[in-house]
Every structure is written in structure tokens, then in C-alpha cells.
Amino acid sequence: MNNQHSYPEVITFGESMGLLIAAGGKGLEYTSNLTPSFGGAETNVAIGLSRLGHSAGWCGRLGNDPFGHRIYKTVRGEGVDVTRASFTDEAPTGLMIREHAAGKSSVYYYRKLSAASKMTPEHLDEEYIAGAKILHITGITPALSTSCAETAAEAMDIARKHGVKVSFDPNLRLKLWDIEAAQKVILPLALKADYFLPGLDELKLLYETESTDQIFSRLSELSAVSIIKGGEDKTYILENGKMSVVPYFKVDQVIDTVGAGDGFCAGFLAGLLREYSLEEAVRVGNLIGSQVIQTVGDWEGLPSAAQIERLLAGNAHIER
């Protein structure tokens, strides 16, 4: 779609929350220090794309409070377009608190009735979405409220109407809804996607089977290209019934797995924007996921384009 405005290549929207991380490897019960940050699947992807040299826009509702302003300023500072994000006095920014104690990570959410949960289709800018190349949505947003589910579906419909590709990561969060509720919303949304980016464990829950053959059969019914994360040291690509695999990049030390899937999505979408083959795009996604898990935080470990080029030059051959 040609217009005189310059819109981001990728647009995403959803909830970003204030984040407090218990420091020093102590549980929340015993720590005296909480490190502030923020996190949200969609802002993670937008920041990842921006660092890779692509234009990304994030739309969301934030509380008119210190966490909301911190998120807005930091995301903007990462080069992400936040002109369609907005503040409200009617609800607070959501909050999550994380601890890593005795080798176990736990997350506690305080997001019920948050500002983001009050998003409605009226908050969408059709012209803004229409000007993008890709709309990226996760299954977290529709889990927040009925109006958020309606907003996600409407955004997908707007994108399809204007020929914008739709990327959908189900990002199943059973702390937000039960599997029956998730199935009723996520499976219909997958039908609207051009790229479906689930994890293998998520698919076992959504399709109620442990059989990979049955899972791949169900995925073959979708019109989307399915990129399945979380296989045994590999990512699967299912396109028109044809399966291929791309191996992971191994790392010596895993520090924090939170945000790895979002890093993967950022790398994969960057590959699509650069018109790489699906295998090449997945390889970039795998590489970025491997970088994110070596850093504490949701988005702090996302690499720059220069870092990725150096790693690819040293680790793997990509045909140009």
C-alpha cells in the first residue's frame, strides 16, 4: 500500500508491565533488593527488531503512573515508534515480580484490571496497520479481557484487508486463562495468520495430544506457514505440508530463558523483511534466542545487527 506517510515495517501491540526482579539469587521473601525493569512479549519483539535495524511500532495502553512512563520512554529510546501508545488515568500499568531462587524461576503477576486489559478495537489505527508490512500479535493480549480478544481479532482482520502479513505467536499463559478458554480464542486466531509461531509444548496443550504426527497434521490444515519452536534441539518449519528443520545454536551457559521466544520472533521477522528463505530466517531467530538466554531480563540481551552478522560469520553459512 503506497501512501505519503512513513509507517513502521512491523506493528505490534499488547501489554507491557513494570517488572521487579529479586536480586542476589534470593527469593522475594528474603531479598532486600528489587531491580526495576519492564517486560512484555510485544515490546520485546519490537525492541529486538529495532536493534536489528528495522522499523517497529508498538501500540499499547499504559497507566498514567511511573511504571507506565518508564516503559514508554525506554521503548521510545530503543527506537520503537510509540506514537500510537497511550496513557489512561482509569487503570494502572500492570506489574510482574520475578525471583530466581534454588535454581527455580517464578513469576508473580499483578495485572488484573490493568490499563492494557481495557484496550478495545476503537484504540486501533487502521491506516497505521495498513501501512505496515507485518502485524505481529501474541496470544497474551487476547487472554487479558474480552475486549482485548476482540481487538486482536480486529487488528488481524484489518491487516488481512490491506494485504499486511500476520504473524501470530500463541504465547500460551495458563496463569491468565485455562486451556479450554485459550483453545476457543487461539485456534480461531491461528486461522487468520500467515505465520504461526507456536512452541511444541503449547501445541500439545492446544491440540490435546502428545503425538507430533497428529500435531503436524492439524497444523497442515492451516493456511499459515507454521514455525514450531521447542523441538529437540531444532525448530520445525511446516509449509504446504512439507517439513524441514533448522538446528539450534548451542550455548555454554543458560542464565535466563524469559524472552527467548520473543527474541526468536524478532529474528525470524527480520529475516522475512530481508527476504531471506524461511530456513535462513529461522536460523537468525534461533541465533537471537540463544543470545537472549545468556542475559538476565526480558529484552536486555537482544543483540544488534552488527553482533548477529559477526556471530553468523563465525558460526554458520548463510547464502546471500
Short mmCIF file of the C-alpha atoms (twelve columns), coordinates in Angstrom:
data_MODEL
# 
_entry.id   MODEL 
# 
loop_
_atom_site.group_PDB 
_atom_site.id 
_atom_site.type_symbol 
_atom_site.label_atom_id 
_atom_site.label_alt_id 
_atom_site.label_comp_id 
_atom_site.label_asym_id 
_atom_site.label_seq_id 
_atom_site.Cartn_x 
_atom_site.Cartn_y 
_atom_site.Cartn_z 
_atom_site.pdbx_PDB_model_num 
ATOM 1   C CA . MET A 1   0.000   0.000   0.000  1 
ATOM 2   C CA . ASN A 2   1.530   3.303   -1.076 1 
ATOM 3   C CA . ASN A 3   0.877   6.428   0.911  1 
ATOM 4   C CA . GLN A 4   2.722   9.602   1.744  1 
ATOM 5   C CA . HIS A 5   3.191   8.605   5.370  1 
ATOM 6   C CA . SER A 6   6.094   6.510   6.507  1 
ATOM 7   C CA . TYR A 7   4.867   3.764   8.809  1 
ATOM 8   C CA . PRO A 8   6.897   1.088   10.638 1 
ATOM 9   C CA . GLU A 9   7.621   -2.175  8.832  1 
ATOM 10  C CA . VAL A 10  6.280   -4.212  11.747 1 
ATOM 11  C CA . ILE A 11  3.499   -3.208  14.099 1 
ATOM 12  C CA . THR A 12  2.630   -4.992  17.306 1 
ATOM 13  C CA . PHE A 13  0.500   -4.242  20.326 1 
ATOM 14  C CA . GLY A 14  -0.122  -5.678  23.751 1 
ATOM 15  C CA . GLU A 15  0.612   -5.301  27.426 1 
ATOM 16  C CA . SER A 16  3.949   -4.180  28.764 1 
ATOM 17  C CA . MET A 17  4.268   -4.390  32.514 1 
ATOM 18  C CA . GLY A 18  6.535   -2.946  35.092 1 
ATOM 19  C CA . LEU A 19  8.965   -5.624  36.273 1 
ATOM 20  C CA . LEU A 20  10.742  -6.034  39.591 1 
ATOM 21  C CA . ILE A 21  13.462  -8.683  39.781 1 
ATOM 22  C CA . ALA A 22  14.612  -10.054 43.138 1 
ATOM 23  C CA . ALA A 23  18.370  -9.518  43.242 1 
ATOM 24  C CA . GLY A 24  21.135  -11.710 44.566 1 
ATOM 25  C CA . GLY A 25  19.582  -15.103 43.914 1 
ATOM 26  C CA . LYS A 26  17.336  -14.779 46.974 1 
ATOM 27  C CA . GLY A 27  13.614  -15.389 46.937 1 
ATOM 28  C CA . LEU A 28  11.214  -12.477 47.250 1 
ATOM 29  C CA . GLU A 29  10.576  -13.420 50.831 1 
ATOM 30  C CA . TYR A 30  14.178  -12.758 51.825 1 
ATOM 31  C CA . THR A 31  15.667  -10.277 49.387 1 
ATOM 32  C CA . SER A 32  16.093  -6.619  50.276 1 
ATOM 33  C CA . ASN A 33  16.752  -5.544  46.698 1 
ATOM 34  C CA . LEU A 34  14.397  -5.418  43.736 1 
ATOM 35  C CA . THR A 35  15.785  -4.301  40.363 1 
ATOM 36  C CA . PRO A 36  13.229  -2.374  38.264 1 
ATOM 37  C CA . SER A 37  12.729  -3.022  34.553 1 
ATOM 38  C CA . PHE A 38  9.775   -3.869  32.346 1 
ATOM 39  C CA . GLY A 39  8.651   -6.700  30.129 1 
ATOM 40  C CA . GLY A 40  6.083   -7.599  27.552 1 
ATOM 41  C CA . ALA A 41  6.221   -10.055 24.655 1 
ATOM 42  C CA . GLU A 42  5.276   -7.440  22.091 1 
ATOM 43  C CA . THR A 43  7.683   -4.735  23.244 1 
ATOM 44  C CA . ASN A 44  10.415  -7.384  23.399 1 
ATOM 45  C CA . VAL A 45  9.807   -8.186  19.723 1 
ATOM 46  C CA . ALA A 46  9.633   -4.505  18.741 1 
ATOM 47  C CA . ILE A 47  12.899  -3.709  20.550 1 
ATOM 48  C CA . GLY A 48  14.534  -6.772  19.003 1 
ATOM 49  C CA . LEU A 49  13.563  -5.626  15.513 1 
ATOM 50  C CA . SER A 50  14.710  -2.070  16.162 1 
ATOM 51  C CA . ARG A 51  18.123  -3.272  17.331 1 
ATOM 52  C CA . LEU A 52  18.395  -5.309  14.127 1 
ATOM 53  C CA . GLY A 53  17.899  -2.154  12.090 1 
ATOM 54  C CA . HIS A 54  14.211  -2.488  11.235 1 
ATOM 55  C CA . SER A 55  11.422  -0.036  11.983 1 
ATOM 56  C CA . ALA A 56  8.874   -1.284  14.508 1 
ATOM 57  C CA . GLY A 57  5.863   0.292   16.150 1 
ATOM 58  C CA . TRP A 58  4.289   -0.702  19.444 1 
ATOM 59  C CA . CYS A 59  0.733   0.219   20.401 1 
ATOM 60  C CA . GLY A 60  -0.482  -0.250  23.934 1 
ATOM 61  C CA . ARG A 61  -2.342  1.226   26.888 1 
ATOM 62  C CA . LEU A 62  -0.318  2.252   29.912 1 
ATOM 63  C CA . GLY A 63  -1.337  3.606   33.268 1 
ATOM 64  C CA . ASN A 64  -0.515  7.280   33.819 1 
ATOM 65  C CA . ASP A 65  1.960   6.256   36.522 1 
ATOM 66  C CA . PRO A 66  5.748   5.949   37.000 1 
ATOM 67  C CA . PHE A 67  5.966   2.434   35.534 1 
ATOM 68  C CA . GLY A 68  3.913   3.483   32.511 1 
ATOM 69  C CA . HIS A 69  6.151   6.479   31.830 1 
ATOM 70  C CA . ARG A 70  9.295   4.402   32.327 1 
ATOM 71  C CA . ILE A 71  8.095   1.816   29.784 1 
ATOM 72  C CA . TYR A 72  7.085   4.490   27.260 1 
ATOM 73  C CA . LYS A 73  10.391  6.353   27.480 1 
ATOM 74  C CA . THR A 74  12.553  3.225   27.351 1 
ATOM 75  C CA . VAL A 75  10.729  1.668   24.399 1 
ATOM 76  C CA . ARG A 76  10.916  5.011   22.564 1 
ATOM 77  C CA . GLY A 77  14.594  5.261   23.463 1 
ATOM 78  C CA . GLU A 78  15.156  1.883   21.781 1 
ATOM 79  C CA . GLY A 79  13.983  3.410   18.519 1 
ATOM 80  C CA . VAL A 80  10.491  1.904   18.533 1 
ATOM 81  C CA . ASP A 81  7.632   4.105   17.325 1 
ATOM 82  C CA . VAL A 82  5.274   4.667   20.256 1 
ATOM 83  C CA . THR A 83  3.073   7.333   18.675 1 
ATOM 84  C CA . ARG A 84  0.056   5.012   18.932 1 
ATOM 85  C CA . ALA A 85  0.649   4.095   22.591 1 
ATOM 86  C CA . SER A 86  -1.483  5.975   25.099 1 
ATOM 87  C CA . PHE A 87  -1.927  6.633   28.821 1 
ATOM 88  C CA . THR A 88  -5.031  6.379   30.968 1 
ATOM 89  C CA . ASP A 89  -5.857  7.603   34.467 1 
ATOM 90  C CA . GLU A 90  -8.570  4.961   34.810 1 
ATOM 91  C CA . ALA A 91  -6.331  1.921   35.391 1 
ATOM 92  C CA . PRO A 92  -2.744  1.187   36.429 1 
ATOM 93  C CA . THR A 93  0.135   -0.260  34.454 1 
ATOM 94  C CA . GLY A 94  0.369   -3.998  35.147 1 
ATOM 95  C CA . LEU A 95  3.198   -5.307  37.302 1 
ATOM 96  C CA . MET A 96  5.123   -8.573  37.455 1 
ATOM 97  C CA . ILE A 97  7.706   -9.642  40.003 1 
ATOM 98  C CA . ARG A 98  10.270  -12.336 39.313 1 
ATOM 99  C CA . GLU A 99  12.516  -14.362 41.568 1 
ATOM 100 C CA . HIS A 100 15.194  -16.913 40.824 1 
ATOM 101 C CA . ALA A 101 15.890  -18.968 43.915 1 
ATOM 102 C CA . ALA A 102 17.211  -22.504 44.427 1 
ATOM 103 C CA . GLY A 103 17.563  -22.928 40.672 1 
ATOM 104 C CA . LYS A 104 13.880  -22.191 40.052 1 
ATOM 105 C CA . SER A 105 12.390  -19.112 38.387 1 
ATOM 106 C CA . SER A 106 8.952   -17.884 39.404 1 
ATOM 107 C CA . VAL A 107 6.831   -15.006 38.115 1 
ATOM 108 C CA . TYR A 108 4.036   -13.298 40.027 1 
ATOM 109 C CA . TYR A 109 1.570   -11.159 38.068 1 
ATOM 110 C CA . TYR A 110 -0.387  -8.140  39.303 1 
ATOM 111 C CA . ARG A 111 -2.204  -7.264  36.096 1 
ATOM 112 C CA . LYS A 112 -5.920  -7.806  36.693 1 
ATOM 113 C CA . LEU A 113 -7.895  -4.744  35.510 1 
ATOM 114 C CA . SER A 114 -4.679  -3.156  34.200 1 
ATOM 115 C CA . ALA A 115 -4.682  -0.337  31.648 1 
ATOM 116 C CA . ALA A 116 -3.810  -2.780  28.851 1 
ATOM 117 C CA . SER A 117 -6.757  -5.036  29.695 1 
ATOM 118 C CA . LYS A 118 -9.060  -2.144  28.768 1 
ATOM 119 C CA . MET A 119 -7.923  -1.982  25.136 1 
ATOM 120 C CA . THR A 120 -10.782 -2.010  22.630 1 
ATOM 121 C CA . PRO A 121 -10.951 -2.118  18.815 1 
ATOM 122 C CA . GLU A 122 -11.504 1.659   18.894 1 
ATOM 123 C CA . HIS A 123 -7.877  2.062   20.032 1 
ATOM 124 C CA . LEU A 124 -6.642  0.631   16.703 1 
ATOM 125 C CA . ASP A 125 -5.496  2.949   13.910 1 
ATOM 126 C CA . GLU A 126 -6.466  1.255   10.638 1 
ATOM 127 C CA . GLU A 127 -4.265  3.475   8.471  1 
ATOM 128 C CA . TYR A 128 -1.267  2.764   10.714 1 
ATOM 129 C CA . ILE A 129 -1.729  -1.008  10.465 1 
ATOM 130 C CA . ALA A 130 -2.398  -0.790  6.724  1 
ATOM 131 C CA . GLY A 131 0.935   0.974   6.196  1 
ATOM 132 C CA . ALA A 132 2.965   -1.869  7.723  1 
ATOM 133 C CA . LYS A 133 4.446   -4.971  6.097  1 
ATOM 134 C CA . ILE A 134 3.804   -7.284  9.063  1 
ATOM 135 C CA . LEU A 135 1.436   -7.239  12.048 1 
ATOM 136 C CA . HIS A 136 2.729   -9.320  14.968 1 
ATOM 137 C CA . ILE A 137 0.297   -10.470 17.642 1 
ATOM 138 C CA . THR A 138 0.655   -12.825 20.595 1 
ATOM 139 C CA . GLY A 139 -1.907  -14.891 22.462 1 
ATOM 140 C CA . ILE A 140 -1.187  -12.965 25.650 1 
ATOM 141 C CA . THR A 141 -3.195  -9.914  24.579 1 
ATOM 142 C CA . PRO A 142 -6.497  -11.754 23.941 1 
ATOM 143 C CA . ALA A 143 -6.100  -13.515 27.293 1 
ATOM 144 C CA . LEU A 144 -6.345  -10.214 29.181 1 
ATOM 145 C CA . SER A 145 -10.031 -9.478  28.570 1 
ATOM 146 C CA . THR A 146 -12.889 -9.979  26.135 1 
ATOM 147 C CA . SER A 147 -12.287 -6.537  24.655 1 
ATOM 148 C CA . CYS A 148 -8.593  -7.377  24.161 1 
ATOM 149 C CA . ALA A 149 -9.558  -10.583 22.330 1 
ATOM 150 C CA . GLU A 150 -11.877 -8.552  20.101 1 
ATOM 151 C CA . THR A 151 -9.085  -6.032  19.499 1 
ATOM 152 C CA . ALA A 152 -6.598  -8.736  18.470 1 
ATOM 153 C CA . ALA A 153 -9.094  -10.293 16.041 1 
ATOM 154 C CA . GLU A 154 -9.984  -6.890  14.585 1 
ATOM 155 C CA . ALA A 155 -6.311  -5.977  14.114 1 
ATOM 156 C CA . MET A 156 -5.765  -9.227  12.212 1 
ATOM 157 C CA . ASP A 157 -8.822  -8.536  10.042 1 
ATOM 158 C CA . ILE A 158 -7.571  -5.014  9.258  1 
ATOM 159 C CA . ALA A 159 -4.150  -6.391  8.306  1 
ATOM 160 C CA . ARG A 160 -5.627  -9.050  6.017  1 
ATOM 161 C CA . LYS A 161 -7.927  -6.479  4.407  1 
ATOM 162 C CA . HIS A 162 -4.909  -4.367  3.446  1 
ATOM 163 C CA . GLY A 163 -2.574  -7.194  2.409  1 
ATOM 164 C CA . VAL A 164 -0.391  -6.915  5.521  1 
ATOM 165 C CA . LYS A 165 1.129   -10.248 6.600  1 
ATOM 166 C CA . VAL A 166 0.022   -11.502 10.033 1 
ATOM 167 C CA . SER A 167 2.478   -13.163 12.432 1 
ATOM 168 C CA . PHE A 168 0.917   -14.917 15.441 1 
ATOM 169 C CA . ASP A 169 2.775   -16.346 18.440 1 
ATOM 170 C CA . PRO A 170 0.237   -18.068 20.738 1 
ATOM 171 C CA . ASN A 171 2.483   -17.485 23.776 1 
ATOM 172 C CA . LEU A 172 0.187   -19.617 25.917 1 
ATOM 173 C CA . ARG A 173 -0.062  -18.334 29.510 1 
ATOM 174 C CA . LEU A 174 -2.140  -20.647 31.668 1 
ATOM 175 C CA . LYS A 175 -1.866  -18.204 34.582 1 
ATOM 176 C CA . LEU A 176 -4.136  -15.918 32.549 1 
ATOM 177 C CA . TRP A 177 -6.772  -18.399 31.384 1 
ATOM 178 C CA . ASP A 178 -7.475  -22.116 31.379 1 
ATOM 179 C CA . ILE A 179 -6.736  -24.277 28.366 1 
ATOM 180 C CA . GLU A 180 -10.399 -24.516 27.313 1 
ATOM 181 C CA . ALA A 181 -10.728 -20.725 27.157 1 
ATOM 182 C CA . ALA A 182 -7.383  -20.443 25.378 1 
ATOM 183 C CA . GLN A 183 -8.357  -23.013 22.734 1 
ATOM 184 C CA . LYS A 184 -11.583 -21.132 21.922 1 
ATOM 185 C CA . VAL A 185 -9.645  -17.957 21.151 1 
ATOM 186 C CA . ILE A 186 -6.178  -19.010 19.989 1 
ATOM 187 C CA . LEU A 187 -7.199  -21.677 17.462 1 
ATOM 188 C CA . PRO A 188 -9.544  -19.328 15.519 1 
ATOM 189 C CA . LEU A 189 -6.859  -16.612 15.550 1 
ATOM 190 C CA . ALA A 190 -4.369  -19.100 14.076 1 
ATOM 191 C CA . LEU A 191 -6.700  -19.379 11.072 1 
ATOM 192 C CA . LYS A 192 -6.142  -15.673 10.367 1 
ATOM 193 C CA . ALA A 193 -2.320  -15.898 10.444 1 
ATOM 194 C CA . ASP A 194 0.200   -16.038 7.615  1 
ATOM 195 C CA . TYR A 195 2.942   -17.138 10.037 1 
ATOM 196 C CA . PHE A 196 2.025   -19.218 13.104 1 
ATOM 197 C CA . LEU A 197 4.854   -19.406 15.665 1 
ATOM 198 C CA . PRO A 198 3.893   -21.860 18.438 1 
ATOM 199 C CA . GLY A 199 6.052   -23.906 20.773 1 
ATOM 200 C CA . LEU A 200 5.737   -27.689 20.617 1 
ATOM 201 C CA . ASP A 201 4.623   -27.846 24.271 1 
ATOM 202 C CA . GLU A 202 1.907   -25.260 23.556 1 
ATOM 203 C CA . LEU A 203 0.627   -27.313 20.633 1 
ATOM 204 C CA . LYS A 204 0.376   -30.442 22.798 1 
ATOM 205 C CA . LEU A 205 -1.965  -28.487 25.088 1 
ATOM 206 C CA . LEU A 206 -3.915  -26.679 22.370 1 
ATOM 207 C CA . TYR A 207 -4.473  -29.832 20.296 1 
ATOM 208 C CA . GLU A 208 -4.742  -32.148 23.329 1 
ATOM 209 C CA . THR A 209 -2.287  -34.727 22.047 1 
ATOM 210 C CA . GLU A 210 1.298   -35.844 22.683 1 
ATOM 211 C CA . SER A 211 1.575   -37.163 19.128 1 
ATOM 212 C CA . THR A 212 3.768   -34.969 16.918 1 
ATOM 213 C CA . ASP A 213 2.232   -36.660 13.863 1 
ATOM 214 C CA . GLN A 214 -1.242  -35.559 14.959 1 
ATOM 215 C CA . ILE A 215 0.046   -32.066 15.773 1 
ATOM 216 C CA . PHE A 216 1.665   -31.664 12.355 1 
ATOM 217 C CA . SER A 217 -1.486  -32.999 10.718 1 
ATOM 218 C CA . ARG A 218 -3.575  -30.345 12.485 1 
ATOM 219 C CA . LEU A 219 -1.090  -27.624 11.550 1 
ATOM 220 C CA . SER A 220 -1.260  -28.723 7.902  1 
ATOM 221 C CA . GLU A 221 -4.935  -27.709 7.920  1 
ATOM 222 C CA . LEU A 222 -3.917  -24.070 8.470  1 
ATOM 223 C CA . SER A 223 -3.154  -21.742 5.590  1 
ATOM 224 C CA . ALA A 224 -0.257  -20.342 7.632  1 
ATOM 225 C CA . VAL A 225 3.372   -21.314 7.446  1 
ATOM 226 C CA . SER A 226 3.962   -22.881 10.885 1 
ATOM 227 C CA . ILE A 227 7.278   -22.376 12.644 1 
ATOM 228 C CA . ILE A 228 7.390   -24.752 15.626 1 
ATOM 229 C CA . LYS A 229 9.815   -23.845 18.400 1 
ATOM 230 C CA . GLY A 230 10.991  -26.143 21.160 1 
ATOM 231 C CA . GLY A 231 11.707  -29.358 19.317 1 
ATOM 232 C CA . GLU A 232 14.661  -31.486 20.404 1 
ATOM 233 C CA . ASP A 233 17.463  -29.014 19.638 1 
ATOM 234 C CA . LYS A 234 15.719  -27.876 16.485 1 
ATOM 235 C CA . THR A 235 12.978  -25.660 15.097 1 
ATOM 236 C CA . TYR A 236 10.490  -27.135 12.619 1 
ATOM 237 C CA . ILE A 237 9.160   -25.389 9.521  1 
ATOM 238 C CA . LEU A 238 5.881   -26.680 8.094  1 
ATOM 239 C CA . GLU A 239 4.927   -25.128 4.748  1 
ATOM 240 C CA . ASN A 240 2.273   -26.594 2.444  1 
ATOM 241 C CA . GLY A 241 2.577   -29.946 4.197  1 
ATOM 242 C CA . LYS A 242 6.366   -30.029 3.728  1 
ATOM 243 C CA . MET A 243 8.544   -30.299 6.829  1 
ATOM 244 C CA . SER A 244 12.081  -29.001 7.284  1 
ATOM 245 C CA . VAL A 245 14.201  -28.464 10.394 1 
ATOM 246 C CA . VAL A 246 16.793  -25.898 11.484 1 
ATOM 247 C CA . PRO A 247 19.142  -26.817 14.363 1 
ATOM 248 C CA . TYR A 248 19.596  -24.644 17.453 1 
ATOM 249 C CA . PHE A 249 22.765  -22.783 18.306 1 
ATOM 250 C CA . LYS A 250 24.249  -24.327 21.458 1 
ATOM 251 C CA . VAL A 251 25.374  -22.077 24.316 1 
ATOM 252 C CA . ASP A 252 27.656  -22.851 27.242 1 
ATOM 253 C CA . GLN A 253 25.523  -21.252 29.925 1 
ATOM 254 C CA . VAL A 254 21.805  -20.559 30.201 1 
ATOM 255 C CA . ILE A 255 21.166  -17.609 32.537 1 
ATOM 256 C CA . ASP A 256 17.511  -16.676 31.942 1 
ATOM 257 C CA . THR A 257 15.137  -18.198 29.360 1 
ATOM 258 C CA . VAL A 258 12.496  -15.446 29.643 1 
ATOM 259 C CA . GLY A 259 12.154  -13.558 26.370 1 
ATOM 260 C CA . ALA A 260 13.936  -16.189 24.253 1 
ATOM 261 C CA . GLY A 261 10.803  -16.875 22.206 1 
ATOM 262 C CA . ASP A 262 10.306  -13.146 21.616 1 
ATOM 263 C CA . GLY A 263 13.927  -12.845 20.521 1 
ATOM 264 C CA . PHE A 264 13.314  -15.716 18.113 1 
ATOM 265 C CA . CYS A 265 10.262  -13.915 16.680 1 
ATOM 266 C CA . ALA A 266 12.247  -10.682 16.209 1 
ATOM 267 C CA . GLY A 267 14.997  -12.534 14.348 1 
ATOM 268 C CA . PHE A 268 12.558  -14.504 12.219 1 
ATOM 269 C CA . LEU A 269 10.569  -11.409 11.248 1 
ATOM 270 C CA . ALA A 270 13.790  -9.536  10.449 1 
ATOM 271 C CA . GLY A 271 14.708  -12.417 8.146  1 
ATOM 272 C CA . LEU A 272 11.341  -12.151 6.388  1 
ATOM 273 C CA . LEU A 273 11.798  -8.391  5.942  1 
ATOM 274 C CA . ARG A 274 15.201  -9.057  4.371  1 
ATOM 275 C CA . GLU A 275 13.584  -11.619 2.078  1 
ATOM 276 C CA . TYR A 276 15.652  -14.496 3.431  1 
ATOM 277 C CA . SER A 277 14.428  -18.036 2.844  1 
ATOM 278 C CA . LEU A 278 12.329  -19.489 5.666  1 
ATOM 279 C CA . GLU A 279 15.307  -21.618 6.757  1 
ATOM 280 C CA . GLU A 280 17.610  -18.587 6.878  1 
ATOM 281 C CA . ALA A 281 15.027  -16.524 8.762  1 
ATOM 282 C CA . VAL A 282 14.571  -19.328 11.313 1 
ATOM 283 C CA . ARG A 283 18.347  -19.632 11.681 1 
ATOM 284 C CA . VAL A 284 18.555  -15.935 12.595 1 
ATOM 285 C CA . GLY A 285 15.671  -16.423 15.042 1 
ATOM 286 C CA . ASN A 286 17.418  -19.400 16.639 1 
ATOM 287 C CA . LEU A 287 20.634  -17.401 16.973 1 
ATOM 288 C CA . ILE A 288 18.926  -14.460 18.678 1 
ATOM 289 C CA . GLY A 289 17.090  -16.801 21.053 1 
ATOM 290 C CA . SER A 290 20.462  -18.278 22.001 1 
ATOM 291 C CA . GLN A 291 21.791  -14.815 22.818 1 
ATOM 292 C CA . VAL A 292 18.800  -13.763 24.946 1 
ATOM 293 C CA . ILE A 293 19.050  -16.784 27.280 1 
ATOM 294 C CA . GLN A 294 22.563  -15.721 28.288 1 
ATOM 295 C CA . THR A 295 21.355  -12.450 29.897 1 
ATOM 296 C CA . VAL A 296 19.019  -11.639 32.793 1 
ATOM 297 C CA . GLY A 297 15.938  -9.696  31.716 1 
ATOM 298 C CA . ASP A 298 13.205  -9.847  29.102 1 
ATOM 299 C CA . TRP A 299 14.836  -7.737  26.369 1 
ATOM 300 C CA . GLU A 300 18.205  -6.526  27.613 1 
ATOM 301 C CA . GLY A 301 20.093  -9.368  25.895 1 
ATOM 302 C CA . LEU A 302 18.652  -8.705  22.434 1 
ATOM 303 C CA . PRO A 303 21.619  -8.283  20.061 1 
ATOM 304 C CA . SER A 304 22.339  -5.618  17.452 1 
ATOM 305 C CA . ALA A 305 22.521  -6.278  13.718 1 
ATOM 306 C CA . ALA A 306 26.326  -5.990  13.854 1 
ATOM 307 C CA . GLN A 307 26.553  -8.604  16.622 1 
ATOM 308 C CA . ILE A 308 24.362  -11.010 14.648 1 
ATOM 309 C CA . GLU A 309 26.414  -10.526 11.486 1 
ATOM 310 C CA . ARG A 310 29.601  -11.329 13.418 1 
ATOM 311 C CA . LEU A 311 28.049  -14.412 15.030 1 
ATOM 312 C CA . LEU A 312 26.669  -15.702 11.746 1 
ATOM 313 C CA . ALA A 313 30.000  -15.169 10.038 1 
ATOM 314 C CA . GLY A 314 31.684  -17.211 12.769 1 
ATOM 315 C CA . ASN A 315 29.027  -19.871 13.329 1 
ATOM 316 C CA . ALA A 316 27.072  -20.581 10.202 1 
ATOM 317 C CA . HIS A 317 26.993  -20.032 6.494  1 
ATOM 318 C CA . ILE A 318 24.060  -18.060 5.163  1 
ATOM 319 C CA . GLU A 319 23.643  -17.957 1.415  1 
ATOM 320 C CA . ARG A 320 23.110  -14.465 0.133  1 
# 
